[in-house]
């Protein structure tokens, strides 16, 4: 299966099953697109009619193009077959050991963001709750015990706002470090924060102990302050921006990224990315809101064409800046065409409920943070282990071939079937498909590959 598209002056062919990307001239582009549906003579006739007078294309040049196509096909780099369907379930079984936990150390928050999937950080609980150290310690032990021989383990301090339980976060890092050598494990800790409580001590500790930090900022002040409000109903932009700037300045070359959310109110979200880049932040992400269609900030079907154009505009601006030496990274355009995720990961997906789980302040286990509070998806508890095997099996069977809509999608080995939580919350099934999310993801893949093609051509690489 191939996918062809034109963007920013490039004619791009993606061979979906092999992952090969071809940047070609217009003649080859047209021939490849007609190759499987037209006879050789029909293609020649059409190409000569279209290009012989304009570009002086000859029949012998068309024959050379056919030879190139046939060689690429023989090498499995064009019109390749899907060889992964039969092994998809065995791939998924390789996710049988746990590698990551999201620790919801605080089911409370000092912001009241209107679009928060967690009910203003409280996960719709009757009262706010904070994770005791003993629960967090049991969670780390549970992770170690269920990680098999895996050496590198990931733990994200999440909420609500995890800095409201900062002392426990520090103690859990200390505990994790204390057992690494004995258990032959390496903990990679991450903190996700809204920034209000960031101070020198938080910065210094995170820069010493956290493999990554995720800093929540929605872009332009007027966009951020519309929905990311404090408990008094005021915007939080002016409070957190200087703290994030100092955090990133002192973090040096260690990993971080700014993570925003766009909504119906800012379908021109590329301006928010550019705004953050101009503030000096170079590792950026912005995600589409997922919300009930009844909410005024929810994305609508009419928003999708605007958003697709916006992703393309962002890619073009990134390329322009890159040529000037003023580049930044956009999370959704990070793609490695040579050493990307292995095929097991591409077929199996994110590992929700198998490699990755979320832990509540009381120690309850859920497949991921977006399922927390939905009792149907309660897996068990860190003290007693996983007891809801039926739900676990549901996630174990989830892969790109369990979504019928993915079958003919060129992006399936790039998105791995998408987000199970988004699928469930929009369709009622973890094996469903969030259509608008798919449309946006396909455009992001096209943009990311266009940037790689531009990089390769401008560096003189033919890989």
Secondary structure, DSSP 8 states (H G I E B T S, - for coil): -EEEEEETTEEEEEETTTTEEEEE-HHHHHHHHHTTTS-HHHHHHHHHHHHTTTT---HHHHHHHHHHHHHHHHTTSSS-----GGGHHHHHHTT-S--EEEEE-EE--SB--TT-TTTTTTTT-SS-EE--HHHHHHHHHHHHHTSTT--EEEEEEESS-GGGGHHHHHHHHHHHHHHHHHHT-EEEEEEEE-STT--HHHHHHHHHHEEEEEEE--SSHHHHHHH-BBTTS-B-HHHHHHHHHHHHHHHTTS--EEEEEE-GGGTTTHHHHHHHHHTT--EEEEEE----TTSTTS--HHHHHHHHHHHHHHHHHHHHHHHHT---EEGGG---TTT-S-HHHHHH-S-BTTTEEEE-TT-EEESSGGGTT-GGGEEEETTTEE--HHHHHHHHT-SGGG-GGGTT-TTHHHHTT--HHHHHHHHSSTTS--HHHHHHHHHHHHHHHHHHHHHHHHHT---
